[in-house]
Amino acid sequence: MNTQYLNKFNIPRPILVLIIGGFIHSVGSSFMWPLNSIFMHNILGRSLTEAGALISLQALATLVGQFISGVLADRFGSRRVMIYGLIGTILPLILISCFPVWEVYAPGLLFYGFAIAFIFVPINALVFTLWPEGGRRGFNLLYVFNNAGVAVGTALGGFIAALSFKLVFLLNGLFFFIYLLMVLIFLSAKDIQSKPLSKSRVKVPIFKDRGFPVLIALCAAIFLMWGAYIQINTVLPVTMTNLGYSLPQYSILWTLNGVIIVAFQPVIHWIIRHWAPTLSRQFYVSCLFYAIGFLILLGNFPYPSYFIMMIIITLGEMLVLPGVPAAAALIAPEGKTATYQGVVGGAASGGRALGPILGGLAFDHYGGNMAWALALVFVSIALLPFYLYQRRERTFTQGTGAKEQAI
């Protein structure tokens, strides 16, 4: 691996390619995903039930893609799989932009959801492979830049759609194409030090790995944390509108979320340095922040309390979402980093898929407060798998030299 570092930030050059590329594809993706339901309903004339079903199937396709891409990346190399994933996302976007009809859009969106997993999982694997001494820092950089891209993309997407929905898909494909060029030109094969798994290593089942029980604990924890967090995406807008708040009053909370993720990195660095120097402590503090946020929602306080809730929950998000992939990378045996990232990513997708269903049932039968109580239950249960991870944490982190810090 090329160990030339950027002088100011001490970041390896290949990592910079990945995080800048992550920002670019995140901007492009964010042109599209907030507008999918509107496009299907208003432009293609499909019902909201059909739109919701297709989006759920897309999430399932991404979940399957995460498991498959992790195994393939370890077998054939993360860079190669990532290139195929980028090509796989570009093709359906071009087709949809040229033929914006349901017969093209529906299978195209499913294929897009499957292919995009072939980007996410190899990126996480490469971050650790190319910069193992960075520890959590590499994952955090990727997380921050991705969220910055989401903030930019969602801000511009509505204006682009007002001009043309075809342009939304075309520009999304263009941004993925730019990322593809960056990988081909600036992330050469010689930059990747790790070798694909040999055939004999591939035959070793994952459940025989020393870190497999810890991986299952991490999967259970991130599944539960996403099951809780997703309620503020799905249930909160409904409860707020029922209370008389407008959609802009809800959407500005997500603007705040993006600002906090970028601007509050010094706060996270202070928390990690003084309160949570290990990943397990970061997970515990994250659970505490989530619990406080959902307790605020249970209190039904005036509108300013929603801002306080979002600040607190976002701080928890900033600890757990980059932390779990970092923990999975640390426990992965040599040559199985991508497989472990795929399994953890699939568990996160499962939480994002099941959480809205359970939260919706709780809301429909018992009201919004039951959804917040359900989220609190999820967070409380997550403490157990995080504790199981803590019991084995030292055996996997000793000697790694990983720096547990923010940016």
C-alpha positions in Angstrom: 0.0 0.0 0.0 1.2 3.5 -0.7 1.8 5.1 2.7 2.1 8.7 1.4 0.0 10.8 3.7 -1.6 14.2 3.4 0.6 16.4 5.6 -2.2 18.4 7.3 -4.7 15.7 8.1 -2.4 12.6 8.1 -4.9 10.8 5.8 -3.7 8.2 3.2 -4.3 9.4 -0.3 -6.5 6.4 -1.3 -8.7 7.1 1.7 -9.2 10.7 0.5 -10.3 9.3 -2.9 -12.9 7.1 -1.2 -14.3 9.8 1.1 -14.5 12.4 -1.7 -16.0 9.9 -4.0 -18.4 9.0 -1.2 -19.5 12.6 -1.0 -20.0 12.7 -4.8 -22.2 9.6 -5.0 -24.1 10.7 -1.9 -25.0 14.0 -3.6 -26.2 12.1 -6.7 -28.2 9.5 -4.7 -29.8 12.3 -2.6 -31.2 13.9 -5.8 -33.4 10.8 -6.2 -34.3 8.9 -3.0 -36.5 11.7 -1.4 -38.4 12.0 -4.6 -39.0 8.3 -5.5 -42.6 8.2 -4.1 -43.5 11.5 -5.7 -42.2 10.3 -9.1 -44.1 7.1 -8.9 -47.4 8.7 -7.7 -47.4 12.0 -9.6 -45.5 11.1 -12.8 -46.1 7.4 -13.3 -49.6 7.4 -11.9 -49.0 4.5 -9.4 -50.7 4.2 -6.0 -48.9 5.0 -2.8 -49.3 1.3 -1.9 -47.4 0.3 -5.1 -44.8 2.9 -4.4 -44.3 1.7 -0.8 -44.1 -1.9 -1.9 -41.4 -1.1 -4.5 -39.3 0.9 -2.1 -39.5 -2.0 0.4 -38.4 -4.5 -2.2 -35.6 -2.2 -3.1 -34.4 -2.2 0.5 -34.6 -6.0 0.5 -32.5 -6.1 -2.7 -29.9 -3.9 -1.0 -29.9 -6.2 2.0 -29.3 -9.3 -0.2 -26.6 -7.3 -2.1 -24.7 -6.5 1.1 -24.4 -10.2 2.0 -23.3 -11.2 -1.5 -21.0 -8.3 -2.2 -19.1 -8.9 1.1 -18.2 -12.5 0.2 -17.3 -11.5 -3.4 -15.1 -8.6 -2.3 -13.1 -11.0 -0.1 -12.9 -13.5 -2.8 -12.1 -11.3 -5.8 -11.0 -8.0 -4.2 -12.9 -5.0 -3.0 -11.8 -2.6 -5.8 -13.1 -5.0 -8.5 -16.4 -5.5 -6.8 -16.8 -1.8 -6.2 -16.2 -1.1 -9.9 -18.9 -3.6 -10.9 -21.2 -1.9 -8.4 -20.6 1.5 -9.8 -21.3 0.3 -13.3 -24.4 -1.6 -12.0 -25.9 1.6 -10.6 -25.1 3.8 -13.7 -26.9 1.5 -16.2 -30.4 1.5 -14.7 -30.2 5.2 -14.0 -29.5 5.9 -17.7 -32.3 3.6 -18.8 -34.8 5.3 -16.4 -33.8 8.7 -17.6 -34.3 7.7 -21.2 -37.5 5.6 -20.7 -39.3 7.0 -17.6 -42.1 4.4 -17.6 -43.1 1.9 -14.9 -42.0 -1.1 -16.9 -38.4 0.3 -16.9 -38.5 2.1 -13.6 -39.6 -0.8 -11.3 -37.0 -3.4 -12.3 -34.4 -0.6 -12.7 -34.9 0.6 -9.1 -34.6 -3.0 -7.8 -31.4 -3.5 -9.8 -30.1 -0.1 -8.5 -30.8 -1.1 -4.9 -29.0 -4.4 -5.4 -26.0 -2.8 -7.2 -25.5 0.0 -4.7 -24.7 -2.5 -2.0 -21.7 -3.5 -4.1 -20.4 0.0 -3.5 -21.1 0.4 0.2 -19.6 -2.8 1.5 -16.3 -2.7 -0.5 -15.8 1.0 0.6 -16.0 0.0 4.3 -13.7 -2.9 3.7 -11.2 -0.7 1.8 -11.2 2.0 4.5 -9.9 -0.5 7.1 -7.7 -2.4 4.7 -5.9 0.8 3.5 -5.8 2.5 6.9 -6.0 0.0 9.7 -4.1 2.3 12.1 -6.9 4.9 11.6 -9.4 2.7 13.5 -12.7 4.5 13.8 -11.4 7.6 12.2 -11.6 6.4 8.6 -15.2 5.2 9.1 -16.1 8.5 10.7 -14.7 10.5 7.8 -16.7 8.5 5.3 -19.8 8.9 7.5 -19.4 12.7 7.7 -18.7 13.2 4.0 -21.6 11.0 3.1 -24.0 13.0 5.2 -22.6 16.2 3.9 -23.5 14.9 0.4 -27.0 14.0 1.6 -27.5 17.6 2.8 -26.3 19.0 -0.5 -28.3 16.5 -2.7 -31.6 16.8 -0.8 -31.3 20.6 -1.0 -30.8 20.6 -4.7 -33.0 17.7 -5.7 -36.3 19.5 -5.5 -35.1 22.3 -7.8 -33.7 19.8 -10.3 -37.0 17.8 -10.3 -38.9 21.0 -10.9 -37.0 21.3 -14.2 -37.2 17.6 -15.2 -37.4 14.3 -13.4 -35.4 12.8 -16.2 -32.6 15.2 -15.2 -32.7 13.8 -11.6 -31.9 10.3 -12.8 -29.4 11.4 -15.4 -27.4 13.6 -12.9 -27.4 10.8 -10.4 -25.9 8.5 -13.0 -23.4 11.2 -13.9 -22.2 11.5 -10.3 -21.7 7.7 -10.1 -19.8 7.9 -13.3 -17.5 10.5 -11.9 -16.9 8.3 -8.9 -16.1 5.4 -11.2 -13.5 7.5 -13.0 -11.9 8.4 -9.7 -11.6 4.8 -8.6 -10.2 3.7 -12.0 -7.7 6.6 -12.2 -6.7 7.4 -8.6 -7.3 4.1 -6.8 -5.0 1.7 -8.6 -4.8 -2.0 -7.9 -1.3 -1.5 -6.4 -2.8 0.7 -3.7 -4.7 -2.4 -2.4 -2.3 -4.3 -0.2 -4.6 -7.1 0.8 -5.0 -10.1 -1.4 -8.2 -11.9 -2.2 -8.9 -15.0 -0.3 -7.4 -18.2 -1.5 -9.8 -21.1 -2.3 -8.9 -22.9 0.9 -9.7 -19.9 3.0 -13.0 -19.4 1.3 -14.1 -22.8 2.3 -13.8 -22.0 6.0 -17.4 -21.2 7.2 -17.8 -17.8 8.8 -19.5 -19.4 11.8 -16.2 -21.1 12.7 -14.4 -17.8 13.0 -13.2 -16.7 16.5 -15.0 -13.4 16.0 -18.3 -14.8 14.8 -20.1 -14.6 18.2 -19.0 -11.0 18.6 -20.2 -10.3 15.0 -23.6 -11.6 15.8 -23.7 -9.4 18.9 -22.8 -6.3 16.8 -25.5 -7.3 14.2 -28.2 -7.6 16.9 -27.2 -4.3 18.4 -27.1 -2.3 15.1 -30.4 -4.0 14.1 -32.0 -2.7 17.3 -30.5 0.8 17.1 -31.7 1.3 13.6 -35.1 -0.1 14.5 -35.3 2.7 17.1 -33.7 5.4 15.0 -35.9 4.9 12.0 -39.0 5.9 14.0 -38.0 9.6 13.6 -38.1 9.0 9.9 -41.4 7.3 9.7 -43.6 8.0 12.8 -42.4 11.5 13.8 -43.6 13.3 10.6 -47.1 11.8 11.1 -47.3 12.7 14.8 -46.0 16.2 14.2 -48.6 16.9 11.5 -51.3 15.4 13.7 -50.3 17.9 16.4 -50.6 20.8 13.9 -47.0 21.3 12.8 -46.2 21.8 9.1 -44.0 19.6 7.0 -41.3 22.4 6.8 -41.2 22.4 10.6 -40.5 18.7 10.5 -38.0 18.8 7.5 -35.9 21.5 9.2 -35.1 19.0 11.9 -33.2 17.0 9.2 -31.4 20.1 8.1 -30.3 20.4 11.7 -29.2 16.8 11.7 -26.9 17.3 8.7 -25.4 20.5 10.2 -24.7 18.8 13.5 -23.0 15.8 11.9 -20.5 18.1 10.2 -20.2 20.9 12.7 -20.2 18.9 16.0 -17.2 16.8 15.2 -15.2 18.6 17.9 -17.9 17.7 20.4 -17.7 14.1 19.4 -13.9 14.2 19.7 -14.2 15.6 23.2 -16.8 12.9 24.2 -14.6 10.2 22.9 -11.5 11.6 24.5 -13.0 12.2 28.0 -16.0 9.9 28.3 -15.7 7.1 25.7 -12.1 6.1 24.7 -13.2 2.6 23.6 -15.8 1.6 21.1 -17.9 -0.2 23.7 -18.1 3.0 25.8 -19.1 4.9 22.7 -21.9 2.4 22.1 -23.1 2.8 25.7 -23.1 6.6 25.4 -25.0 6.4 22.1 -27.7 4.3 23.8 -27.9 7.0 26.6 -28.3 9.8 24.0 -31.0 7.8 22.1 -32.9 7.1 25.3 -32.9 10.8 26.3 -34.1 11.8 22.9 -37.0 9.3 22.9 -37.9 10.3 26.4 -38.2 13.9 25.2 -40.6 12.7 22.5 -42.6 10.8 25.1 -43.0 14.0 27.1 -45.0 15.8 24.3 -43.2 19.1 25.0 -43.5 22.3 22.9 -41.9 22.6 19.5 -38.4 23.7 20.6 -38.1 20.3 22.4 -37.9 18.7 18.9 -34.7 20.6 18.2 -33.2 19.4 21.5 -34.3 15.9 20.7 -32.6 16.0 17.3 -29.4 17.3 18.7 -29.2 14.6 21.3 -30.1 11.7 19.1 -27.8 12.9 16.3 -24.9 12.9 18.8 -25.8 9.3 19.6 -26.0 8.5 15.9 -22.5 10.0 15.4 -21.1 7.6 17.9 -22.8 4.3 16.9 -23.1 4.4 13.1 -19.3 4.8 12.3 -18.4 2.8 15.4 -20.1 -0.5 14.5 -18.4 -0.9 11.1 -15.1 -0.1 12.8 -15.7 -2.7 15.4 -16.7 -5.3 12.8 -13.4 -4.5 10.9 -11.4 -5.1 14.1 -12.9 -8.5 14.8 -12.7 -9.8 11.2 -10.1 -12.4 10.4 -7.6 -11.6 7.8 -9.2 -11.7 4.3 -12.8 -11.5 5.6 -13.1 -7.8 6.3 -15.7 -7.3 3.5 -17.7 -10.3 4.5 -18.0 -9.0 8.0 -19.0 -5.5 6.7 -21.6 -7.1 4.5 -23.1 -9.0 7.4 -23.2 -5.9 9.7 -24.6 -3.8 6.8 -27.3 -6.4 6.2 -28.3 -6.3 9.9 -28.6 -2.5 9.7 -30.8 -2.8 6.6 -32.9 -5.3 8.5 -33.5 -2.8 11.3 -34.4 -0.1 8.7 -36.9 -2.5 7.1 -38.5 -4.0 10.2 -38.5 -0.8 12.3 -41.1 1.1 10.3 -43.4 -1.9 10.3 -43.4 -2.3 14.1 -43.5 1.4 14.6 -46.4 1.8 12.3 -48.3 -1.0 14.0 -47.6 0.6 17.4 -48.8 4.0 16.1 -51.9 2.7 14.4 -53.1 0.8 17.5 -51.9 2.8 20.4 -50.7 6.2 19.1 -47.3 8.0 18.7 -46.2 7.5 22.4 -46.2 3.8 21.9 -43.8 4.1 19.0 -41.4 6.1 21.2 -41.8 3.5 24.0 -41.0 0.8 21.4 -37.9 2.7 20.4 -36.8 2.9 24.1 -37.3 -0.9 24.4 -35.1 -1.4 21.3 -32.4 0.8 22.8 -32.6 -0.9 26.2 -32.3 -4.4 24.6 -29.3 -3.2 22.5 -27.3 -2.7 25.7 -27.1 -6.5 26.1 -25.3 -7.3 22.7 -23.1 -4.2 23.3 -22.2 -5.7 26.6 -21.4 -9.0 24.9 -19.1 -7.1 22.5 -17.4 -5.3 25.4 -16.5 -8.7 27.1 -14.4 -9.6 24.0 -13.3 -6.2 22.9 -9.8 -6.3 24.4 -8.9 -9.6 22.7 -9.5 -8.0 19.3 -8.2 -4.4 19.8 -5.0 -5.1 21.6 -2.0 -4.3 19.5 -4.0 -2.7 16.7 -2.8 0.8 17.5 -6.2 2.1 16.3 -7.0 5.7 17.3 -10.5 6.1 18.6 -11.2 9.6 17.7 -13.4 11.7 15.5 -12.0 13.6 12.6 
